[in-house]
Amino acid sequence: MLAAGAAAGAINAVVGSGTLVTFPVLLALGYPPVVANVSNTVGLVPGSFSGAYAYRKDLAGHGWLLLRLGIAAVLGGVTGGVLLLCLPPGAFRAIVPALIGMALVLVVLQPRLARALAGRRDEDGRRAGALLLLGVFGTGTYGGYFGAAQGVLLLGLLGVLLSTDLRWVNGVKNLLAGLVNGVAAALFLALGTVAWQPALLIAAGSVVGGLIGGRWGRRLPPTALRAVIVVVGLAALVKLLLA
């Protein structure tokens, strides 16, 4: 669990989809799906914030933008957490592959789509419009419910509607994913069942992995980062389709 947490923290900091590493390990150890999902979310929270911390210098000066996006993400995370506790397990399973596929298309076509939407942006290209806020709320809802490939969805959305700078967008993604996981984890702590031993092991590993992944993610050129996103997203898509 410690090794899986470290791997998930690094993957989440660079792309997302770290849940696809830790969640199957929890299932293999015999934890029921909902308990595994809850414990996994709680465990990955520290790693999400350690990944965001690695991008702190890049995010400086964008407080108002991050506040608006953060509120949308938190509201979505609460909604998703409530849905997880109320709906049957696997209720979103049918639409998850379609969401990931759509996100990968957005990542690949991001430069062209971003140029087409350039006229709608401020001078620095970074503005939280209604469509973006709604999209962040939607990905937050999905992240609070399950979370696998939440980062890929956010990167596709933010890369088209917010900025063409994928490395900067990756820092925003880490912060928003951390907020979603954090608020969902708080809800699960109050209402759900957490398996504390694996959750704490995941937390310890994800902090180290998040710092390492955040440092290396900032060094990747945009083309390489886009390639990593697509490879990890396709792996997540295949794994979910074969599950």
C-alpha positions as CSV (number, residue, x, y, z in Angstrom):
1,M,0.0,0.0,0.0
2,L,2.9,2.4,0.8
3,A,4.5,1.7,-2.7
4,A,1.1,2.0,-4.4
5,G,0.5,5.3,-2.6
6,A,3.8,6.7,-3.7
7,A,3.2,5.7,-7.3
8,A,-0.4,7.1,-7.2
9,G,0.9,10.4,-5.7
10,A,3.5,10.8,-8.5
11,I,1.0,9.9,-11.3
12,N,-1.6,12.3,-9.9
13,A,0.9,15.2,-9.7
14,V,2.0,14.7,-13.3
15,V,-1.3,13.7,-15.0
16,G,-3.9,12.1,-12.7
17,S,-5.4,8.6,-12.6
18,G,-3.4,7.5,-9.5
19,T,-6.6,6.0,-8.2
20,L,-6.2,3.3,-10.8
21,V,-3.1,2.1,-8.9
22,T,-4.3,2.2,-5.3
23,F,-8.0,1.2,-5.8
24,P,-7.3,-2.2,-7.3
25,V,-4.7,-2.9,-4.6
26,L,-7.4,-2.2,-1.9
27,L,-9.8,-4.5,-3.7
28,A,-7.2,-7.2,-4.0
29,L,-6.7,-7.0,-0.2
30,G,-10.4,-7.8,0.3
31,Y,-11.9,-4.4,1.0
32,P,-15.5,-3.8,-0.3
33,P,-15.7,-1.4,-3.3
34,V,-17.2,1.5,-1.4
35,V,-14.9,1.1,1.6
36,A,-11.9,0.9,-0.8
37,N,-13.1,4.0,-2.7
38,V,-13.6,6.0,0.6
39,S,-10.2,4.9,2.1
40,N,-8.4,5.6,-1.2
41,T,-9.8,9.1,-1.4
42,V,-8.9,9.9,2.2
43,G,-5.4,8.5,1.6
44,L,-4.6,10.4,-1.5
45,V,-5.5,13.9,-0.1
46,P,-2.1,14.7,1.3
47,G,-0.4,13.6,-2.0
48,S,-2.7,15.9,-4.0
49,F,-1.7,18.9,-1.9
50,S,2.0,18.0,-2.0
51,G,1.8,17.9,-5.8
52,A,0.1,21.3,-5.8
53,Y,2.8,22.7,-3.4
54,A,5.4,21.9,-6.1
55,Y,3.7,24.3,-8.4
56,R,3.3,27.1,-5.8
57,K,5.5,29.6,-7.6
58,D,3.6,29.1,-10.9
59,L,0.3,29.7,-9.3
60,A,1.3,32.9,-7.4
61,G,-0.7,36.0,-8.5
62,H,-3.8,34.1,-9.6
63,G,-5.7,34.1,-6.3
64,W,-9.0,35.4,-7.5
65,L,-9.1,32.9,-10.4
66,L,-8.1,30.0,-8.2
67,L,-10.7,31.0,-5.6
68,R,-13.5,30.9,-8.2
69,L,-12.4,27.6,-9.6
70,G,-11.8,26.2,-6.1
71,I,-15.4,27.0,-5.0
72,A,-16.7,25.2,-8.1
73,A,-14.5,22.2,-7.4
74,V,-15.5,22.0,-3.7
75,L,-19.2,22.1,-4.5
76,G,-18.7,19.4,-7.1
77,G,-16.7,17.3,-4.6
78,V,-19.4,17.5,-2.0
79,T,-22.0,16.5,-4.6
80,G,-19.9,13.5,-5.8
81,G,-19.3,12.4,-2.2
82,V,-23.0,12.4,-1.4
83,L,-23.7,10.5,-4.6
84,L,-21.1,7.8,-3.6
85,L,-22.8,7.3,-0.3
86,C,-26.3,7.2,-1.7
87,L,-26.1,5.6,-5.1
88,P,-25.4,1.9,-5.9
89,P,-21.7,1.1,-6.5
90,G,-20.7,1.4,-10.1
91,A,-23.6,3.8,-11.1
92,F,-21.2,6.0,-13.1
93,R,-19.3,3.1,-14.6
94,A,-21.0,3.3,-18.0
95,I,-20.1,6.9,-18.6
96,V,-16.6,7.0,-17.2
97,P,-14.9,5.6,-20.3
98,A,-16.7,8.1,-22.5
99,L,-15.6,11.0,-20.3
100,I,-12.0,9.9,-20.4
101,G,-12.1,9.4,-24.1
102,M,-13.5,12.9,-24.5
103,A,-10.8,14.4,-22.2
104,L,-8.1,12.7,-24.3
105,V,-9.5,14.2,-27.5
106,L,-9.5,17.6,-25.8
107,V,-5.8,17.2,-24.7
108,V,-4.7,16.2,-28.2
109,L,-6.7,19.0,-30.0
110,Q,-6.1,21.6,-27.2
111,P,-3.7,23.9,-29.1
112,R,-6.1,24.2,-32.1
113,L,-9.2,24.5,-29.9
114,A,-7.6,27.1,-27.7
115,R,-6.7,29.3,-30.7
116,A,-10.3,29.1,-31.9
117,L,-11.4,30.3,-28.4
118,A,-8.7,32.9,-28.0
119,G,-11.0,35.8,-28.6
120,R,-13.1,34.9,-25.5
121,R,-10.1,35.1,-23.1
122,D,-8.5,38.0,-21.2
123,E,-5.1,39.3,-22.2
124,D,-3.3,36.6,-20.2
125,G,-5.7,33.9,-21.5
126,R,-6.8,32.9,-18.0
127,R,-10.4,33.7,-17.1
128,A,-13.0,31.6,-15.3
129,G,-16.1,31.8,-17.4
130,A,-19.4,30.2,-16.8
131,L,-18.7,27.2,-19.0
132,L,-15.4,26.6,-17.3
133,L,-16.9,26.8,-13.8
134,L,-19.7,24.4,-14.8
135,G,-17.1,22.0,-16.2
136,V,-15.0,22.2,-13.0
137,F,-18.1,21.5,-11.0
138,G,-18.8,18.5,-13.2
139,T,-15.3,17.1,-12.9
140,G,-15.5,17.7,-9.1
141,T,-18.7,15.7,-8.9
142,Y,-17.0,12.9,-10.8
143,G,-13.9,13.2,-8.6
144,G,-15.9,13.1,-5.4
145,Y,-17.7,10.0,-6.6
146,F,-14.8,8.0,-7.9
147,G,-11.9,10.0,-9.0
148,A,-10.0,7.8,-11.5
149,A,-8.7,9.9,-14.3
150,Q,-10.1,13.1,-12.7
151,G,-6.8,14.7,-13.5
152,V,-7.1,13.8,-17.2
153,L,-10.6,15.3,-17.4
154,L,-9.4,18.5,-15.7
155,L,-6.4,18.9,-17.9
156,G,-8.5,18.5,-21.1
157,L,-11.1,21.0,-19.8
158,L,-8.6,23.6,-18.4
159,G,-6.3,23.3,-21.4
160,V,-9.0,24.3,-23.8
161,L,-11.0,26.8,-21.7
162,L,-8.4,28.4,-19.5
163,S,-4.8,28.4,-20.8
164,T,-2.6,26.7,-23.5
165,D,0.3,26.5,-20.9
166,L,-0.1,22.8,-19.9
167,R,2.5,23.1,-17.2
168,W,0.7,25.9,-15.5
169,V,-2.6,24.2,-16.1
170,N,-1.2,21.1,-14.4
171,G,-0.5,23.1,-11.2
172,V,-4.1,24.4,-11.3
173,K,-5.3,20.8,-11.8
174,N,-3.3,19.5,-8.8
175,L,-4.9,22.2,-6.6
176,L,-8.4,21.6,-7.7
177,A,-8.1,17.8,-7.4
178,G,-6.7,18.3,-3.9
179,L,-9.7,20.4,-3.0
180,V,-12.1,17.8,-4.4
181,N,-10.4,14.9,-2.7
182,G,-10.2,16.9,0.6
183,V,-13.8,17.9,0.8
184,A,-14.9,14.4,-0.2
185,A,-12.6,12.9,2.4
186,A,-14.1,15.2,5.1
187,L,-17.6,14.0,4.1
188,F,-16.5,10.4,4.2
189,L,-14.9,10.8,7.6
190,A,-18.2,12.1,8.9
191,L,-20.5,9.7,7.2
192,G,-18.6,6.9,5.6
193,T,-16.4,3.9,6.7
194,V,-12.6,4.4,6.4
195,A,-10.1,1.6,6.6
196,W,-7.5,3.5,8.4
197,Q,-4.5,1.3,8.1
198,P,-4.3,1.3,4.2
199,A,-5.5,4.9,4.1
200,L,-2.6,6.1,6.3
201,L,-0.1,4.0,4.2
202,I,-1.5,5.5,1.0
203,A,-1.3,9.0,2.6
204,A,2.4,8.6,3.6
205,G,3.4,7.3,0.2
206,S,1.4,9.8,-1.8
207,V,3.1,12.8,-0.1
208,V,6.5,11.6,-1.3
209,G,5.2,10.7,-4.7
210,G,3.4,14.0,-5.1
211,L,6.5,16.0,-4.4
212,I,8.6,14.0,-6.8
213,G,5.9,14.0,-9.5
214,G,5.3,17.7,-9.1
215,R,9.0,18.5,-9.5
216,W,9.4,16.3,-12.6
217,G,6.1,17.4,-14.1
218,R,7.2,21.1,-14.0
219,R,10.3,20.1,-16.1
220,L,8.5,18.3,-18.9
221,P,8.1,20.3,-22.1
222,P,4.5,20.7,-23.3
223,T,4.7,18.1,-26.0
224,A,6.2,15.5,-23.7
225,L,3.6,16.3,-21.0
226,R,0.8,16.0,-23.5
227,A,2.2,12.6,-24.6
228,V,2.3,11.4,-21.0
229,I,-1.3,12.5,-20.5
230,V,-2.5,10.6,-23.5
231,V,-0.6,7.4,-22.6
232,V,-1.8,7.4,-19.0
233,G,-5.3,8.3,-20.1
234,L,-5.4,5.5,-22.6
235,A,-4.1,3.0,-20.0
236,A,-6.9,4.2,-17.6
237,L,-9.5,3.8,-20.4
238,V,-8.4,0.3,-21.2
239,K,-8.3,-0.7,-17.5
240,L,-11.8,0.6,-16.9
241,L,-13.2,-1.0,-20.1
242,L,-11.8,-4.4,-19.1
243,A,-12.8,-4.1,-15.4
